Amino acid sequence: MRSDDSFVLFDDWVAESDGPLGDDALAALARRYLVAYGPASAADFAAWSGLRITVARAAMEHFEGAERPDVDALLPFLLKHTDESVRAAAVRRWLAAGRTVADLVALTEDPNALVRASALVALSGTSPSIEPIAKLEAVALTGTVLERRALARAIADAPRPDLSPVLEKLFDCPDLETRREVVRSARKLVLDGAVSLVPHLGELLAEPELRSVARDALVALGPPALDWLAEQMRSSETRFQLAREIPDTVGRFPPQAAAPILLERLVSQRGGLVRYRALRALNQLRRENPSLVFSDSGLETALSIELSAIFKNRALRLAASRFGASGDGPAGPLLLAMLEGKELLAVERMFRVLQLMFPSERLEHVFLAFRSRRPELRGAAEELLFELLRAPWREAALAVLEPDGLGEVPVRAPWSQAELARPEFFVSALLGHSSEMLRVLAAYLASERDWVETIPDLQSAAQTMGQENRELIDEAISHLAKPGKQLHG
């Protein structure tokens, strides 16, 4: 750098501008471009301006709603443009510019699907006849993929609450792009209260490609969407693919409304993975809102549930080990691995509950110490838990840190190891597990070990399973029922 180089502030050399800012500035740029080079599309404007296509399209849409007699005069020419987006934009502006309805009716026969759909959408908002709406519903139900995609886009570009029934039909379209446009419509209808769309948006949480946009739309819809999510979280009939996505979605809502719903899910024993995700969402809410207060009784109930899950899975794991489940046959090792995994996940959930109870403590370090083989780390973890917790939680949490600890009354495993040493009792306990896969593995283990005495329990369990898993258990029963099998003493 030379000795005569110098620097000055930009504001000292360039006077403050009194021109438009933000969206107004983008609209002004779009207006000047169209005056000089129009008709043109958003892609043309993006290439000319150097803006990203999404920004350029937003600028064109912002300009589209302005009163521009000079642009209105160009509408007949814009209808002849090669870009379908430009032609569709001209259709949307047509009636506002004082053009006749008859011209729009003619455009419903246009060769281009987007222009046809845009004309039908525009007509449906002005005609006293129900015919345009009926045509829209017919396209939504029986149109080709391209026609339904164009219709979804046309509604997204000019959404109205009275078009919600058409959107509901489009939600069932298997085409991903169609449903993406439907979600875009739903987000624009938020201010008009498109409550009927909530269940359709909620179901999209189970679809990875649409989950993000559906989640954003639900949050924008506010209380009606949160009420629906809470109802689905409470229901035992909610399919797993949807249930597991609900806690993260609820966590995006205002914390004072979201926290009680998530805490309610913690005190339900159904679904360890969903409870884990509810805990994760609650801990995130607490980090972002340190003053957030949770019910002590609710957290203690959640802690009791997780401690019980730990000791239950641990008792089954120890019993499986004593039966030599890691030996011959595929069912035993798989069963043992699943029980170990479920035990560890329950321990992690326990520490996440404790983190909510003691937010100022770094309990993730205690969890890492629990998983460590170093005695000094485990000793430090025991000391911290002893200081933080009171009875009976203290004794139960300390038992968790012992590899073979099964707790004490009132928080302990529901069976003794002596009971689980009997094959029929062990299999019966596995068949009562919430995991359907564990129940199937229990049947296969019984089949591999020729535990004929387990047949009655297996037959009862098969009646509660879905068809595929019921067939697997029936196969195990058939093996056990073969002639020559004998009861074990």
PLY file of the C-alpha trace (Angstrom):
ply
format ascii 1.0
element vertex 489
property float x
property float y
property float z
element edge 488
property int vertex1
property int vertex2
end_header
0.00 0.00 0.00
1.35 3.41 -0.97
1.81 6.08 1.69
-0.66 8.42 -0.07
-3.50 5.88 -0.11
-6.46 7.00 1.98
-9.95 5.77 2.80
-13.23 7.61 3.29
-16.70 6.57 4.27
-19.13 5.98 1.40
-21.72 8.23 3.04
-19.21 11.12 3.14
-18.87 11.11 -0.63
-22.31 9.98 -1.77
-25.33 11.90 -0.59
-28.29 9.99 0.89
-30.75 8.95 -1.82
-34.40 9.92 -1.68
-35.31 7.23 -4.22
-37.40 4.11 -3.60
-36.18 1.32 -1.34
-36.77 -2.42 -1.04
-39.67 -3.81 -3.08
-40.47 -0.33 -4.42
-36.96 -0.06 -5.82
-37.24 -3.47 -7.47
-40.60 -2.52 -8.95
-39.17 0.73 -10.30
-36.32 -1.17 -11.93
-38.77 -3.65 -13.44
-40.95 -0.80 -14.73
-38.03 0.93 -16.46
-36.91 -2.34 -17.99
-40.37 -3.12 -19.37
-40.77 0.41 -20.76
-37.49 0.02 -22.63
-37.55 -3.64 -23.60
-41.06 -5.01 -22.98
-42.87 -7.21 -23.43
-40.55 -9.49 -21.50
-40.57 -12.31 -18.96
-39.12 -12.57 -15.47
-36.28 -14.65 -16.93
-35.51 -11.84 -19.42
-35.49 -9.30 -16.60
-33.24 -11.51 -14.46
-30.74 -11.90 -17.30
-30.72 -8.15 -17.96
-30.54 -7.01 -14.32
-28.25 -9.69 -12.92
-30.82 -10.47 -10.20
-31.63 -14.01 -9.17
-34.72 -15.34 -10.93
-36.69 -15.50 -7.67
-35.94 -11.82 -6.92
-36.66 -10.82 -10.49
-40.00 -12.65 -10.43
-40.94 -10.96 -7.14
-40.15 -7.57 -8.68
-42.32 -8.31 -11.71
-45.18 -9.46 -9.47
-44.87 -6.32 -7.34
-44.99 -4.16 -10.46
-47.85 -6.22 -11.86
-50.31 -4.93 -9.29
-49.52 -1.25 -9.86
-51.77 1.06 -11.87
-49.98 1.35 -15.21
-52.13 2.54 -18.14
-49.08 2.27 -20.39
-48.71 -1.43 -19.53
-52.46 -2.00 -19.84
-52.28 -0.65 -23.37
-49.75 -3.38 -24.18
-51.89 -6.29 -22.93
-53.05 -7.47 -26.40
-49.41 -7.62 -27.45
-48.37 -9.37 -24.22
-50.91 -12.09 -24.96
-48.87 -12.95 -28.04
-45.58 -13.23 -26.16
-43.69 -16.52 -26.46
-43.25 -16.89 -22.67
-46.29 -18.48 -21.02
-45.62 -16.59 -17.77
-45.95 -13.25 -19.56
-49.17 -14.34 -21.26
-50.61 -15.60 -17.97
-49.70 -12.30 -16.27
-51.54 -10.44 -19.03
-54.61 -12.60 -18.43
-54.53 -11.84 -14.68
-54.42 -8.09 -15.43
-57.00 -8.22 -18.21
-60.23 -7.38 -16.36
-58.60 -4.84 -14.04
-57.47 -3.01 -17.18
-61.05 -2.66 -18.34
-60.94 -5.39 -20.96
-64.02 -7.46 -21.74
-65.05 -10.77 -20.20
-65.70 -12.14 -23.68
-62.01 -11.92 -24.48
-61.23 -14.01 -21.39
-63.80 -16.62 -22.36
-62.00 -17.06 -25.65
-58.73 -17.57 -23.77
-60.17 -20.60 -21.94
-59.59 -22.45 -25.23
-55.98 -21.27 -25.56
-53.51 -24.03 -26.56
-51.36 -23.31 -23.50
-52.51 -24.95 -20.24
-51.29 -22.11 -18.00
-53.08 -19.45 -20.07
-56.29 -21.52 -20.07
-56.11 -22.03 -16.31
-55.33 -18.36 -15.65
-58.36 -17.35 -17.73
-60.63 -19.77 -15.84
-59.34 -18.50 -12.49
-59.95 -14.90 -13.53
-63.45 -15.69 -14.83
-64.36 -17.62 -11.67
-63.96 -14.43 -9.66
-66.32 -12.34 -11.77
-68.96 -14.56 -13.31
-72.28 -15.05 -11.44
-72.40 -18.51 -13.01
-70.85 -21.51 -11.28
-69.62 -22.82 -14.61
-66.00 -21.50 -14.28
-65.66 -23.06 -10.80
-67.11 -26.31 -12.12
-64.54 -26.32 -14.92
-61.74 -25.68 -12.44
-62.90 -28.59 -10.26
-63.11 -30.83 -13.33
-59.51 -30.01 -14.23
-58.44 -30.62 -10.61
-60.07 -34.06 -10.62
-59.57 -35.38 -14.13
-57.10 -33.11 -15.91
-53.75 -34.27 -17.18
-50.67 -33.78 -15.02
-49.71 -30.68 -17.03
-53.24 -29.24 -16.75
-53.40 -29.75 -12.99
-49.91 -28.36 -12.54
-50.91 -25.28 -14.59
-54.11 -24.87 -12.56
-52.23 -25.04 -9.26
-49.79 -22.42 -10.52
-52.60 -20.16 -11.80
-54.33 -20.24 -8.41
-51.01 -19.65 -6.62
-50.47 -16.54 -8.80
-53.99 -15.22 -8.05
-55.24 -16.95 -4.87
-58.72 -16.39 -3.45
-60.43 -18.02 -0.44
-63.36 -19.24 -2.56
-60.89 -21.38 -4.55
-59.96 -23.43 -1.45
-62.23 -26.36 -2.47
-60.37 -26.58 -5.79
-57.04 -26.55 -3.94
-58.24 -29.34 -1.65
-58.82 -31.55 -4.71
-55.38 -30.70 -6.07
-53.74 -31.88 -2.83
-54.54 -35.43 -3.93
-52.59 -35.07 -7.17
-49.52 -37.35 -7.10
-47.43 -34.81 -9.06
-44.91 -33.15 -6.75
-44.78 -29.82 -8.61
-48.57 -29.52 -8.53
-48.67 -29.92 -4.76
-45.76 -27.54 -4.35
-47.83 -24.86 -6.13
-50.84 -25.75 -3.98
-48.77 -25.12 -0.86
-47.68 -21.78 -2.33
-51.36 -20.91 -2.77
-52.14 -21.92 0.80
-49.43 -19.65 2.18
-50.85 -16.70 0.24
-54.33 -17.45 1.59
-53.21 -17.30 5.22
-54.56 -13.82 5.82
-57.92 -14.90 4.46
-58.13 -17.81 6.87
-57.94 -20.87 4.62
-58.58 -23.16 7.61
-59.98 -25.96 5.46
-56.51 -26.47 3.98
-54.87 -27.26 7.35
-55.37 -31.07 7.29
-54.09 -31.27 3.72
-51.00 -29.23 4.57
-50.46 -31.28 7.71
-50.43 -34.56 5.81
-47.62 -33.21 3.64
-45.30 -33.22 6.67
-44.84 -36.92 5.99
-43.41 -36.17 2.53
-39.71 -35.16 2.59
-39.89 -33.13 -0.64
-42.75 -30.93 0.62
-42.14 -31.00 4.37
-40.33 -27.67 4.61
-42.85 -25.61 2.62
-45.80 -27.34 4.31
-44.32 -26.62 7.74
-43.84 -22.94 6.88
-47.43 -22.72 5.63
-48.81 -24.32 8.81
-46.87 -21.93 11.02
-48.16 -19.00 8.97
-51.74 -20.23 9.42
-51.30 -19.89 13.19
-53.71 -21.19 15.89
-55.97 -23.33 13.64
-52.91 -25.23 12.40
-51.50 -25.60 15.92
-54.84 -26.97 17.16
-54.85 -29.57 14.38
-51.26 -30.58 15.13
-52.05 -30.94 18.83
-55.02 -33.16 17.99
-52.86 -35.37 15.76
-50.19 -35.58 18.46
-52.75 -36.81 20.99
-54.31 -39.41 18.70
-53.06 -42.98 18.77
-54.38 -43.36 15.21
-51.94 -40.86 13.67
-49.64 -42.71 11.30
-46.04 -42.87 12.41
-44.61 -41.11 9.33
-46.67 -38.03 10.25
-46.48 -38.30 14.05
-42.69 -38.15 14.11
-42.67 -34.82 12.21
-45.23 -33.04 14.38
-43.01 -32.08 17.38
-40.50 -30.18 15.23
-43.39 -28.37 13.52
-45.08 -27.47 16.81
-41.73 -26.11 18.02
-41.84 -23.45 15.26
-44.96 -21.82 16.75
-44.88 -19.13 19.48
-43.21 -20.73 22.52
-45.95 -20.00 25.05
-48.46 -21.85 22.87
-46.15 -24.63 21.70
-44.56 -25.64 25.02
-47.70 -27.02 26.78
-48.55 -29.15 23.72
-45.05 -30.63 23.59
-45.00 -31.23 27.34
-48.35 -33.00 27.08
-46.77 -35.41 24.58
-43.95 -36.19 27.03
-46.35 -37.63 29.58
-47.78 -40.10 27.08
-45.96 -43.43 27.01
-46.64 -44.02 23.30
-43.75 -43.77 20.86
-40.24 -43.26 22.20
-39.05 -41.57 19.00
-41.89 -39.04 19.08
-41.18 -38.33 22.76
-37.52 -37.82 21.85
-38.44 -35.30 19.18
-40.80 -33.52 21.57
-37.95 -33.29 24.08
-35.60 -31.97 21.41
-38.14 -29.30 20.43
-38.70 -28.29 24.07
-34.98 -27.99 24.75
-34.64 -25.83 21.63
-37.50 -23.60 22.82
-35.81 -23.27 26.21
-32.47 -22.32 24.64
-34.17 -19.65 22.52
-36.44 -18.49 25.37
-34.57 -18.90 28.69
-37.47 -17.48 30.70
-39.85 -20.21 29.49
-41.29 -22.11 32.48
-42.40 -25.74 32.41
-44.66 -27.61 34.81
-42.62 -29.42 37.50
-45.21 -32.17 37.82
-45.25 -32.69 34.06
-41.47 -33.00 33.91
-41.42 -35.42 36.85
-44.02 -37.58 35.10
-41.89 -37.52 31.94
-38.82 -38.49 33.98
-40.70 -41.41 35.52
-41.75 -42.64 32.07
-38.20 -42.58 30.74
-36.75 -44.27 33.82
-39.34 -47.03 33.50
-38.47 -47.43 29.81
-34.77 -47.75 30.69
-35.28 -50.44 33.32
-37.83 -52.32 31.18
-35.51 -52.53 28.17
-32.52 -53.26 30.38
-34.30 -56.14 32.13
-35.24 -57.64 28.77
-31.69 -57.15 27.49
-30.16 -58.91 30.49
-32.63 -61.76 30.16
-31.89 -62.08 26.43
-28.19 -62.26 27.22
-28.78 -65.05 29.74
-30.72 -66.97 27.13
-27.68 -66.70 24.84
-29.48 -64.50 22.34
-26.16 -63.49 20.80
-25.55 -67.09 19.74
-26.88 -69.12 16.83
-29.79 -67.93 14.73
-30.43 -64.41 13.35
-33.33 -63.44 15.63
-31.32 -63.43 18.90
-28.56 -61.01 17.89
-31.08 -58.67 16.25
-33.27 -58.75 19.34
-30.31 -58.04 21.62
-29.13 -55.14 19.44
-32.61 -53.59 19.37
-32.99 -53.81 23.13
-29.56 -52.24 23.67
-30.46 -49.43 21.28
-33.82 -48.76 22.92
-32.22 -48.74 26.36
-29.62 -46.18 25.26
-32.24 -43.96 23.58
-34.33 -44.02 26.76
-31.24 -42.95 28.74
-30.72 -40.04 26.35
-34.37 -39.02 26.75
-33.93 -39.15 30.54
-31.03 -36.73 30.36
-33.00 -34.43 28.05
-35.80 -34.34 30.64
-33.24 -33.57 33.33
-31.89 -30.74 31.17
-35.38 -29.20 31.16
-35.60 -29.61 34.93
-32.14 -28.08 35.53
-31.50 -25.70 32.62
-28.42 -24.13 34.18
-26.57 -27.46 34.35
-24.61 -28.98 31.44
-26.24 -32.38 31.66
-25.11 -33.39 28.19
-21.68 -33.83 29.79
-23.22 -36.23 32.31
-24.71 -38.25 29.47
-21.32 -38.44 27.77
-19.80 -39.54 31.07
-22.46 -42.25 31.35
-21.35 -43.63 27.97
-17.69 -43.43 28.91
-15.70 -46.40 30.24
-13.54 -44.15 32.40
-14.37 -44.61 36.10
-13.50 -41.02 37.03
-16.02 -39.62 34.54
-18.78 -41.93 35.65
-17.96 -41.04 39.25
-18.33 -37.33 38.48
-21.69 -38.04 36.80
-22.91 -39.92 39.87
-21.86 -37.08 42.14
-23.72 -34.45 40.10
-26.92 -36.49 39.92
-26.74 -37.15 43.66
-26.54 -33.41 44.33
-29.28 -32.39 41.86
-32.00 -34.97 42.45
-34.18 -35.87 45.38
-35.73 -39.22 46.23
-36.99 -41.31 44.53
-35.48 -39.84 41.36
-31.97 -39.79 42.84
-31.84 -43.51 43.50
-33.40 -44.38 40.14
-31.01 -42.13 38.18
-28.01 -43.55 40.02
-29.26 -47.07 39.21
-29.27 -46.06 35.53
-25.52 -45.42 35.75
-24.96 -49.01 36.91
-24.65 -51.37 33.90
-27.03 -53.93 35.42
-29.08 -51.58 37.62
-32.83 -52.28 37.51
-34.05 -49.63 39.93
-35.99 -49.86 43.14
-39.64 -49.38 44.07
-41.41 -47.24 42.93
-39.25 -46.82 39.80
-37.97 -50.16 38.63
-38.32 -52.87 35.98
-41.81 -54.45 35.98
-40.43 -58.01 36.23
-37.74 -59.78 38.18
-34.91 -61.62 36.47
-36.22 -64.84 38.02
-39.53 -64.36 36.20
-37.80 -63.55 32.93
-35.71 -66.74 33.22
-38.78 -68.72 32.11
-39.03 -68.75 28.29
-42.81 -68.33 28.18
-42.65 -65.38 30.59
-39.73 -63.80 28.70
-41.54 -64.08 25.35
-44.77 -62.79 26.89
-42.90 -59.73 28.20
-41.40 -59.09 24.75
-44.83 -59.45 23.14
-46.09 -56.68 25.41
-43.44 -54.25 24.13
-44.57 -51.16 22.22
-42.20 -52.00 19.36
-43.90 -54.21 16.77
-40.52 -55.26 15.39
-39.45 -56.53 18.81
-42.65 -58.56 19.01
-41.88 -60.15 15.65
-38.32 -60.93 16.74
-39.69 -62.51 19.93
-41.75 -64.88 17.80
-38.76 -65.78 15.66
-36.59 -66.36 18.74
-39.26 -68.67 20.17
-39.34 -70.51 16.85
-35.55 -70.88 16.73
-35.45 -72.19 20.33
-38.51 -74.46 19.92
-40.31 -72.79 22.84
-43.60 -74.56 22.21
-45.10 -73.22 25.44
-45.16 -69.72 23.94
-47.72 -70.63 21.23
-50.84 -69.30 23.09
-49.18 -65.90 23.68
-47.96 -65.77 20.09
-51.46 -66.49 18.80
-52.91 -63.67 20.91
-50.18 -61.25 19.79
-50.72 -62.08 16.11
-54.29 -60.78 16.33
-53.04 -57.29 17.25
-50.53 -56.97 14.39
-50.74 -55.59 10.90
-51.16 -58.10 8.10
-47.49 -58.40 7.11
-46.22 -58.89 10.66
-49.14 -61.15 11.53
-48.08 -63.46 8.71
-44.52 -63.51 10.10
-45.76 -64.53 13.56
-48.11 -67.12 12.04
-45.07 -68.59 10.27
-43.26 -68.91 13.61
-46.36 -70.52 15.17
-46.58 -73.02 12.30
-42.97 -74.05 12.92
-43.61 -74.55 16.63
-46.80 -76.52 15.99
-45.09 -79.16 13.87
-45.33 -82.72 15.23
-42.50 -83.75 17.49
-42.04 -80.39 19.25
-42.08 -80.72 23.04
-42.65 -78.39 25.93
-39.59 -77.25 27.90
-39.42 -77.99 31.56
0 1
1 2
2 3
3 4
4 5
5 6
6 7
7 8
8 9
9 10
10 11
11 12
12 13
13 14
14 15
15 16
16 17
17 18
18 19
19 20
20 21
21 22
22 23
23 24
24 25
25 26
26 27
27 28
28 29
29 30
30 31
31 32
32 33
33 34
34 35
35 36
36 37
37 38
38 39
39 40
40 41
41 42
42 43
43 44
44 45
45 46
46 47
47 48
48 49
49 50
50 51
51 52
52 53
53 54
54 55
55 56
56 57
57 58
58 59
59 60
60 61
61 62
62 63
63 64
64 65
65 66
66 67
67 68
68 69
69 70
70 71
71 72
72 73
73 74
74 75
75 76
76 77
77 78
78 79
79 80
80 81
81 82
82 83
83 84
84 85
85 86
86 87
87 88
88 89
89 90
90 91
91 92
92 93
93 94
94 95
95 96
96 97
97 98
98 99
99 100
100 101
101 102
102 103
103 104
104 105
105 106
106 107
107 108
108 109
109 110
110 111
111 112
112 113
113 114
114 115
115 116
116 117
117 118
118 119
119 120
120 121
121 122
122 123
123 124
124 125
125 126
126 127
127 128
128 129
129 130
130 131
131 132
132 133
133 134
134 135
135 136
136 137
137 138
138 139
139 140
140 141
141 142
142 143
143 144
144 145
145 146
146 147
147 148
148 149
149 150
150 151
151 152
152 153
153 154
154 155
155 156
156 157
157 158
158 159
159 160
160 161
161 162
162 163
163 164
164 165
165 166
166 167
167 168
168 169
169 170
170 171
171 172
172 173
173 174
174 175
175 176
176 177
177 178
178 179
179 180
180 181
181 182
182 183
183 184
184 185
185 186
186 187
187 188
188 189
189 190
190 191
191 192
192 193
193 194
194 195
195 196
196 197
197 198
198 199
199 200
200 201
201 202
202 203
203 204
204 205
205 206
206 207
207 208
208 209
209 210
210 211
211 212
212 213
213 214
214 215
215 216
216 217
217 218
218 219
219 220
220 221
221 222
222 223
223 224
224 225
225 226
226 227
227 228
228 229
229 230
230 231
231 232
232 233
233 234
234 235
235 236
236 237
237 238
238 239
239 240
240 241
241 242
242 243
243 244
244 245
245 246
246 247
247 248
248 249
249 250
250 251
251 252
252 253
253 254
254 255
255 256
256 257
257 258
258 259
259 260
260 261
261 262
262 263
263 264
264 265
265 266
266 267
267 268
268 269
269 270
270 271
271 272
272 273
273 274
274 275
275 276
276 277
277 278
278 279
279 280
280 281
281 282
282 283
283 284
284 285
285 286
286 287
287 288
288 289
289 290
290 291
291 292
292 293
293 294
294 295
295 296
296 297
297 298
298 299
299 300
300 301
301 302
302 303
303 304
304 305
305 306
306 307
307 308
308 309
309 310
310 311
311 312
312 313
313 314
314 315
315 316
316 317
317 318
318 319
319 320
320 321
321 322
322 323
323 324
324 325
325 326
326 327
327 328
328 329
329 330
330 331
331 332
332 333
333 334
334 335
335 336
336 337
337 338
338 339
339 340
340 341
341 342
342 343
343 344
344 345
345 346
346 347
347 348
348 349
349 350
350 351
351 352
352 353
353 354
354 355
355 356
356 357
357 358
358 359
359 360
360 361
361 362
362 363
363 364
364 365
365 366
366 367
367 368
368 369
369 370
370 371
371 372
372 373
373 374
374 375
375 376
376 377
377 378
378 379
379 380
380 381
381 382
382 383
383 384
384 385
385 386
386 387
387 388
388 389
389 390
390 391
391 392
392 393
393 394
394 395
395 396
396 397
397 398
398 399
399 400
400 401
401 402
402 403
403 404
404 405
405 406
406 407
407 408
408 409
409 410
410 411
411 412
412 413
413 414
414 415
415 416
416 417
417 418
418 419
419 420
420 421
421 422
422 423
423 424
424 425
425 426
426 427
427 428
428 429
429 430
430 431
431 432
432 433
433 434
434 435
435 436
436 437
437 438
438 439
439 440
440 441
441 442
442 443
443 444
444 445
445 446
446 447
447 448
448 449
449 450
450 451
451 452
452 453
453 454
454 455
455 456
456 457
457 458
458 459
459 460
460 461
461 462
462 463
463 464
464 465
465 466
466 467
467 468
468 469
469 470
470 471
471 472
472 473
473 474
474 475
475 476
476 477
477 478
478 479
479 480
480 481
481 482
482 483
483 484
484 485
485 486
486 487
487 488
